């Protein structure tokens, strides 16, 4: 045994000593439960002459040993690993979370030197991330930030409320601007608000809930409101889908008025359009209130836009952006030194 704690392969039979052997670098995802490995991975482990792992606390080791796979906790150099494969042996290296960069760099240098016959090298992913697996990382990071960050540990639902509104507006702006990079970033910021609030909610002494409860609730709602996907009903058009959604929602909520559930704190044009939409969808005949002033004129415009399938908030923002561009064109030759409200 040498200084690294790695015991080299025994002397080889002269007839097989020249066979270079095989190295299998086995990678796993920490986002997948330990022991849930692919069949090719289990085959490689069972057929290997030796299985090595540099990390004695690797989460896979207890499960490999329980399955009857002997694992040596050692960290050989590239030269030692190549020597262990001599004579046609197969050595599986269970990679640590960092992916064994020192070992792979050393193997690359040996191969590039041309001095020795290299064993066959295979990278074998033993477990794969499922779609959405990085959400687990986000939850873990949020847990640590909530526990260790002086600012985040003191935040409340009420204190964070304004950030949720700001991030939603920034997301809408990214969509309207058509900036894909900005869209991805803003979606992340909105997702952070969901995870942050869910983490805070876990600490409530009376009615705690977690991000899993939040996700479970929306999953159940989506399945229930899509009987044409998960049930026996059919829907061939977007209109039929919307009818399913509204009918199911009405049964769930048991509301006494079509105005229930409409947040009054939203922007005025959006509020007016939402009220008009509820009235139209319910088939009610409700005349617009008459009154003097710009407010009633805007109400009428919002109702008209909704009836024509136009979102008045989006339309007004588009016009406002055009107005902003016109302002910049006028002031371009002579930019103002200071702007004051």
N, C-alpha and C positions, 0 to 999 in steps of 0.2 A: 504494500500500500504506500502511495507516495504522499507528498506534503499536502495535497488537496483532499486527501481522504478517499481518493478514487483508486480502486483496485483494478489493474489492467487485466486483460483477457489472458487465460492460461496459454501455454505453448500450444501451437497449432500443429495438426497433422501436416507433414510436408506436402501432401497432395492437395490440401485446401488452403494452405497458408497464404497463397497469393490472391485468393478471392477477396474483393474489397468490402463486401458486406453492404449493410443498408442502415441508414439513420432515418428515423421517423420523428419529426418534431410535431408533437401533439398539442394543439391549441384548444382551449375551452373558453366559454363565455361565463363571466361571473354573474351574468344576468339570467342564466339558466340554472335550475337546481342541480347541485352536484350529484353525479351518478347517472344523470340522463345523457348518456353519450350515444353517438351513432353506432350502428352495427359495424361498419368498417373500423371504427375506433376500437371497439371491444375485440374484434378479430386481431387487429394489430397488437393490442396489449397481450392477448392470450398466446400469440405465436412468437412474441419477442423472446430473444435470449436474455435480455436484460431490460429493465425499466428503471429510468433514472428521474429524479426530481430534485432540483436545488432548494426548493422551499419545503421545509418540514411541516409547515402549517398550511400547505396548499389544501383547499377545501375538497379536492377530489381524492386525496390519499386515503381517508378512512373507507370510502366506498370501493376504491380499487382493491384494498386489502381484504375487505369483507367479501369481495368477489373472488378471492384467491390469487390475486396478482401481487407478487412480491415487488416492492418498490425500494430502490436504494436512494437514500437521501444524500446526494452528493452533487458536486458541481465540477465536472471535469473540464479541462481545457479542450480546445479543438483537436490538438494533437492526440491527447489521451482518448478522446471519443473515437477518432479515426482508428486508433490502435485497437480499441475494444471491438471494433467491427471486423477486424482482420480475420480471415478464415471463413468468411461468408456469414458472420453473425449479424443479427438484426438488433439494434438498440433503439428503444423508444424513449424519447426525452419528453416528459410532461412539462410543458412550458409554463413559466410563471406569468404573472399578470403583465410584466413588461415585455414578454415575448422572447427572452434570451438574446438580446442584441449582441452582447459580448461574444457569446458562443457562435452565433451565425456570422458575425464579422470575422471571427477567427477561421471558420470554415471557408469563407470566401477568400481569405488571404492564402490559405493553404491550396485551394483549388487554382488560384491565379498563379501560384509559384511554379506549378508544373513539376514539382519535385517528387510528389508521391501520387499513387493511384488512389483517387477519392472514392469512398463508398457512394452508393446511390443515396440521394437525399430527397426525402418526401415531406412536404408540409401537409399535415392531415388535420383539418378542422374537426374536432370531436363533437362540438355542439355549436349551433348557430343561433344568432339572435332572431327572434320572431319580430314581425312588424310591431312597432311600439315599444320595443325593449328598452330604448334609451329613456323612456319615461321613468323607469325604475331608478336610473341614475339621477334624474331630476328630483325624485322624491327623497333619495338618500342625501343629496346635496342640500336640499331644503331642510331636512332634519338637522343636519350639522350646523347650518347657518342659524337656524332658530335657536339652537342650544348655545352657540359660541359667539355669535355676533352681537355686540352691545346694542346696536340699533335694531336689528331684526328681532331680537328677543323681547323687545318692549312694544312691538307693534300690535295693534288691535284691528278688528274688522272696520271699526269706524275711522281709524286713522288712515287705513289703506284705501278707503272708498274712493277718494279723489283720484288715486292713481289708476284704478280700474277704468274710470271714465276717460282719463287722459290717454291711456293705452288703447282703448277702443277707438277713439278719434284718430290716433296715429295710425292704427290699422286701416281704417277707412281711407285715410289720405294715401297710404301706400298702395291700396287697391286702385284708387282713382288715378294715381300718377303712373301706374303700370310698372313700378320698380320691383322686379322680382326679388332682388337681394333685400330690399327694405321690407318687402312683404314677409319674407321668411323671418327676419329679425323681429318684426312687430307681432307676428303670430306667437313667437317665443315669449315676448313680453306679456301678451295676454294670457298665455298658458301659465306663466309664472304667477300671475295674480290668482288663478284658480288653485294652484298648488299651495301658495302662501296662505290663502284664506283657509284652505282645508287643513293645513298644519296647525294654524291657530285654533281651529275648531276642535282639534283633538284634546285641547287643554280645558275646554269648558267643563266646569264641575257638574252642571245639571243636564246638559244635552249635547254630549260630545259626538262628533262624527269625524271620519277620516276621508282621505282622498279616494279610498276604495269604496266608501259609502257613496261618495259623489258620483264616481264612475259607474257603480252598480245601479244607482238610480236612473242615470241617463240611458244606460243600456236597456233597462227594463222598459223605460218610456218609449225608446225607439222601436223596440220589438213590438210593444203593444200597439203603437200607432202606425205600424206598417204591416197590417194583416195580409196585404197583398204580396208581401215578401216572406213573412214568417208564418202565415196562416193560410186559410183556405179561400180568402177573398181574392178578387182580381181587380186590376187597374191597368188600363192601357194608355191612359193619357195623364199629363200633369194635373189636369182639372179633377180627374177621378181620385188621384192620390191626395190632393188637397181636401177633397170632400171626405175621404176616409179620415184624414188627420183631424179635421174640424169636428166630425161626428164623434170620434173617439175622445177627443179633448173635452167636448161638451159633456159626455157621460162621466168622465173623470172628475171634472171640476164642479159640476152641478151648480153653475152660477145662476144667480137671479137676474143679472143684467149683462148685456153685451159689453158694457163699459168696465166690468170687473177685470182686473189683471192688466189694465193699461196704466203704465207708470206716468203719473202727471208731471214728473220732474224732467221728462225728456224735452228736447227742443220743440218750440211751439209748432212749427210746420209739420214735424213728424207726428206730434200729438194730434193735430187736426186731421192729418191724413189717416192715422190709425183709427180714430173715431169714425171717420167716413167709411173706412174699409169694413169695420165691424157692422155698421148700419147696413151697408150694401150687401154683405155676406148673409146677414140675418133676414134680408128681404123686408126691412122696415121702411116705412115712409115717414121720414123725419125731416121737415123743412129746416133749412139753416136759419138760425136766429138773425133777426134784422137789427141793425144798430148803426150808429154813426162812428166813423173813425177807421183808421187803417187796419185795426185788428180784425174787424168783420170782413174787410176786403181781402185780407190775407187768408182768413178762414175759408172764404168762398173760393179763392184760388187754389188752396190746398185740397179742398173737396173736389174741385174740377180736375186737378192733376191726378188725384187718386182714381177718379172715374175713368180717366183716359190711360191708366196704367203707367203713370209717371210718378216717381218718388220726388216730391217737391223739395226735400232736403238735398238730394243729389243734384237736382236741376239747379237749385240756387247756388250750391257750392261750385258747380261747373261755371255758372255765370260769374260768380265772384272771382274765380281763378282767372277768367278772361279779363275781368276788371283789373285785377292785380297786374297782369301782364301789360295791360294798356298803361297803367300808372308807371310801371318801370320803363316803358318805352319813352314816355314823356320826360321823365326825370333823368334818363340816361346821360344826356349831354351835360347836365348840371346836377349831379347828385347832392342831396341835402347834407349840410354839415351835421345837423342834429335834428332828430325827429322827436317831437313832443306831442303827447295827446292833448 
